[in-house]
Structure formats: structure tokens, C-alpha cells
Amino acid sequence: MVGRIIGILISLGLIIGGLSGEFVLRGTNSSKALVVAGVIFLIWDIYKIIKDRKNKNDDYTVENQ
């Protein structure tokens, strides 16, 4: 879970860095591409947190039956 939170913070850093124009995505020299990559990673991290929580809740209900 801590790894996922760190991933969210890094994704937010990519988005902020791209929006500020100070950072660019290597190979493209585009700050917009960095923002898009940050959003994709952010969505992925949020999806994985939700999936992990759902699996944890499913495991808990199976054990209590």
C-alpha cells in the first residue's frame, strides 16, 4: 500500500512538473506528454489501490463464512 501512495505522489510530481513547463518527457521534449504520462500513471495507481482493497475485502468475507 505504501508503494502505491508513493506512486501517486510521483505521478502528481510528473503532472505538476509538466504543467509548470520546467520538465519535459525525455525523447519528446514535450511537457504535455509528461502531463499525459503522469495522468496515466495516476489512473493506474488509483485503479490498483481500489482493486487491492476489493480483493482484501473479498478475502475477509470468505474467511468469516
N, C-alpha and C positions, 0 to 999 in steps of 0.2 A: 504494500500500500504506500509506503514511503517513496518507493521508486516512481510510482505513478504521480504522486504530488510533485516530486522533483521534475518529472517530465512536463507537467502542466506549467510549472514556473519557467522552465526553459522555453516552452512554446510561447508563453507570454512575452518572454525576453526577445524572442525572434520577431514577434509581431511588433512590439514597441520599437525595436531597433530598425525594422524595415519602415515603419511609419515615420520615424524621425528622419530617415534618409541618411543616417550615419553608417548603416551597414547594408551590404548587398549580398545576394546569393552568389557564392563563388561559381564561376563558369558562365554566369549570365550577366553579371554586373547590373542586376535589377533589384531594386529594393521592393518592388511589387511582388516579384517572385518569392522573395524572402517572407513577405507577409502571407502569401498563399501557402507556402510550406509550413509556416508557423500555425496557421489555421487548421491545416490538415492534421498536423501532429496533435494539436489541441483537441480536435474532434476525436481522434483515435484514443488519446489518453482518457478522455471522459467516457467514451464507449467502453473501454476496458475496465474502468472503475465500476461502472454500472453492471457490467457482466460479472465481474468478480463478486460484487455484493449479492447479485441474484443467485449465483452459484453457492455462496456461503449460506444464504437463507434457505435454499433448497436442501443443502446438506443438513442443516439444523432441523428442518421439519421431518426429514426421513429418519433421523436418529431418534426423534421423540415419538415415533409411531409404534 
